[in-house]
Amino acid sequence: MAARPLNELEISEALSGLPGWAAADNRLVRSYTLGGHLAAVALLVHIATVQEELNHHADLTLGYNRLGVSVTTHSAGNRITDFDTRLAQRIEELAAAHGAS
């Protein structure tokens, strides 16, 4: 079954449970700050593992102690879907476990 794009109300409701996340250009986006470069890399690797498990992948941007996340569903016309909100929730849980802010 194809993913259904969320409407604005559904996106707002999803974001209410995802602190620090925002919707921009049909993507869910978030930036994390960590204690150093290796901590940022460790979070990136942990996120990559979950993405493989879910078969849904975000764009990840690594800086020295920062990790940017941007997720959309390509098969839904590059729109935000439940796949994105579920991945964002999992990423948020991982980030907390890594001490990211």
DRENFI-26512 format. One record per residue (C-alpha): residue in one letter; z, x, y; residue number from 1. Coordinates in Angstrom, 3 decimals. Layout:
% residues N
{resn=A	pz=Z	px=X	py=Y	resi=NUM}
...
% end
This chain:
% residues 101
{resn=M	pz=0.000	px=0.000	py=0.000	resi=1}
{resn=A	pz=-0.977	px=1.340	py=3.423	resi=2}
{resn=A	pz=1.683	px=2.005	py=6.001	resi=3}
{resn=R	pz=1.933	px=-0.605	py=8.755	resi=4}
{resn=P	pz=2.332	px=0.648	py=12.336	resi=5}
{resn=L	pz=5.601	px=-0.452	py=13.932	resi=6}
{resn=N	pz=5.583	px=-2.498	py=17.123	resi=7}
{resn=E	pz=7.504	px=-1.439	py=20.246	resi=8}
{resn=L	pz=10.584	px=-3.505	py=19.358	resi=9}
{resn=E	pz=10.724	px=-2.054	py=15.838	resi=10}
{resn=I	pz=10.381	px=1.470	py=17.232	resi=11}
{resn=S	pz=13.184	px=0.827	py=19.752	resi=12}
{resn=E	pz=15.433	px=-0.520	py=16.996	resi=13}
{resn=A	pz=14.733	px=2.520	py=14.822	resi=14}
{resn=L	pz=15.425	px=4.898	py=17.720	resi=15}
{resn=S	pz=18.797	px=3.250	py=18.347	resi=16}
{resn=G	pz=19.938	px=4.804	py=15.067	resi=17}
{resn=L	pz=18.317	px=8.188	py=15.741	resi=18}
{resn=P	pz=20.215	px=9.926	py=18.568	resi=19}
{resn=G	pz=18.136	px=12.492	py=20.427	resi=20}
{resn=W	pz=14.838	px=11.148	py=19.089	resi=21}
{resn=A	pz=12.173	px=9.595	py=21.316	resi=22}
{resn=A	pz=8.772	px=7.996	py=20.944	resi=23}
{resn=A	pz=5.964	px=9.793	py=22.753	resi=24}
{resn=D	pz=2.206	px=9.554	py=22.248	resi=25}
{resn=N	pz=2.568	px=7.530	py=19.030	resi=26}
{resn=R	pz=4.956	px=10.082	py=17.553	resi=27}
{resn=L	pz=8.671	px=10.387	py=16.958	resi=28}
{resn=V	pz=9.854	px=13.625	py=18.541	resi=29}
{resn=R	pz=13.073	px=15.623	py=18.622	resi=30}
{resn=S	pz=14.098	px=19.159	py=19.495	resi=31}
{resn=Y	pz=17.073	px=20.912	py=17.917	resi=32}
{resn=T	pz=19.008	px=23.955	py=19.068	resi=33}
{resn=L	pz=20.700	px=26.136	py=16.468	resi=34}
{resn=G	pz=22.955	px=29.188	py=16.449	resi=35}
{resn=G	pz=20.150	px=31.726	py=16.068	resi=36}
{resn=H	pz=16.747	px=32.412	py=14.611	resi=37}
{resn=L	pz=17.759	px=32.494	py=10.949	resi=38}
{resn=A	pz=19.607	px=29.198	py=11.359	resi=39}
{resn=A	pz=16.464	px=27.602	py=12.825	resi=40}
{resn=V	pz=14.359	px=28.997	py=9.966	resi=41}
{resn=A	pz=16.851	px=27.708	py=7.387	resi=42}
{resn=L	pz=16.640	px=24.191	py=8.841	resi=43}
{resn=L	pz=12.840	px=24.401	py=8.871	resi=44}
{resn=V	pz=12.774	px=25.355	py=5.175	resi=45}
{resn=H	pz=15.209	px=22.581	py=4.305	resi=46}
{resn=I	pz=13.053	px=20.042	py=6.187	resi=47}
{resn=A	pz=9.929	px=21.335	py=4.418	resi=48}
{resn=T	pz=11.584	px=20.714	py=1.055	resi=49}
{resn=V	pz=12.384	px=17.105	py=1.959	resi=50}
{resn=Q	pz=8.864	px=16.587	py=3.315	resi=51}
{resn=E	pz=7.416	px=17.656	py=-0.016	resi=52}
{resn=E	pz=9.772	px=15.266	py=-1.800	resi=53}
{resn=L	pz=8.685	px=12.359	py=0.435	resi=54}
{resn=N	pz=5.023	px=13.464	py=0.607	resi=55}
{resn=H	pz=5.196	px=12.906	py=4.359	resi=56}
{resn=H	pz=5.055	px=15.835	py=6.752	resi=57}
{resn=A	pz=6.078	px=16.407	py=10.356	resi=58}
{resn=D	pz=4.696	px=19.031	py=12.697	resi=59}
{resn=L	pz=7.416	px=21.660	py=13.068	resi=60}
{resn=T	pz=7.529	px=24.148	py=15.938	resi=61}
{resn=L	pz=9.818	px=27.145	py=15.503	resi=62}
{resn=G	pz=11.255	px=29.077	py=18.418	resi=63}
{resn=Y	pz=13.986	px=31.714	py=18.418	resi=64}
{resn=N	pz=16.877	px=29.273	py=18.017	resi=65}
{resn=R	pz=15.006	px=26.000	py=18.468	resi=66}
{resn=L	pz=13.092	px=23.716	py=16.164	resi=67}
{resn=G	pz=10.789	px=21.003	py=17.449	resi=68}
{resn=V	pz=9.851	px=18.059	py=15.230	resi=69}
{resn=S	pz=6.972	px=15.649	py=15.789	resi=70}
{resn=V	pz=6.045	px=13.020	py=13.212	resi=71}
{resn=T	pz=3.381	px=10.330	py=12.945	resi=72}
{resn=T	pz=1.549	px=8.640	py=10.094	resi=73}
{resn=H	pz=-2.037	px=9.863	py=9.997	resi=74}
{resn=S	pz=-3.126	px=7.239	py=7.445	resi=75}
{resn=A	pz=-2.017	px=4.499	py=9.873	resi=76}
{resn=G	pz=-4.238	px=5.745	py=12.679	resi=77}
{resn=N	pz=-1.697	px=8.266	py=13.973	resi=78}
{resn=R	pz=0.873	px=5.573	py=14.671	resi=79}
{resn=I	pz=4.619	px=5.365	py=14.030	resi=80}
{resn=T	pz=5.540	px=3.682	py=10.732	resi=81}
{resn=D	pz=8.570	px=3.275	py=8.483	resi=82}
{resn=F	pz=7.529	px=6.546	py=6.821	resi=83}
{resn=D	pz=8.242	px=8.299	py=10.113	resi=84}
{resn=T	pz=11.580	px=6.626	py=10.738	resi=85}
{resn=R	pz=12.753	px=7.418	py=7.204	resi=86}
{resn=L	pz=11.702	px=11.051	py=7.543	resi=87}
{resn=A	pz=13.402	px=11.272	py=10.950	resi=88}
{resn=Q	pz=16.625	px=9.904	py=9.449	resi=89}
{resn=R	pz=16.538	px=12.491	py=6.670	resi=90}
{resn=I	pz=15.832	px=15.260	py=9.189	resi=91}
{resn=E	pz=18.738	px=14.081	py=11.342	resi=92}
{resn=E	pz=21.055	px=14.326	py=8.325	resi=93}
{resn=L	pz=19.806	px=17.831	py=7.511	resi=94}
{resn=A	pz=20.153	px=18.949	py=11.119	resi=95}
{resn=A	pz=23.761	px=17.797	py=11.249	resi=96}
{resn=A	pz=24.516	px=19.726	py=8.055	resi=97}
{resn=H	pz=22.979	px=22.842	py=9.657	resi=98}
{resn=G	pz=25.056	px=22.461	py=12.827	resi=99}
{resn=A	pz=22.023	px=21.720	py=15.002	resi=100}
{resn=S	pz=22.405	px=19.992	py=18.339	resi=101}
% end
